[in-house]
Amino acid sequence: MPKSTPLSEGLAYEGFEIYASYVVNATGMHIGTLKVVRKRDRRVLYPFDGCATIGPFESSEDARRAAEALGQQLVEADIANPEP
């Protein structure tokens, strides 16, 4: 099982932790996994109840890239309009 690792430094946002990875489901498809944490208050922005599944994808790279892209979108949205 792949480990969830932070995005490379070039993609990371200073005030956030973004962990993107993937799992393989029972049908052999790859599902992206993601955890986004705002550092200043340790609030988990993702995952949340009712969040959509990231995928499925045929390759692990596609699943991880989709998770990374979603993580970046969530961080940019929180920077623009922070949740309390």
Buried (B, 14 or more C-beta within 10 A) or exposed (E): EEEBEBBEEEEBBEEBBBBBBBBBEEEEBBBBBBBBBBEEEEEEBBEEEEEEEBBBBEEBEBBBBBBBBBBBEBBEEBEEEEEE
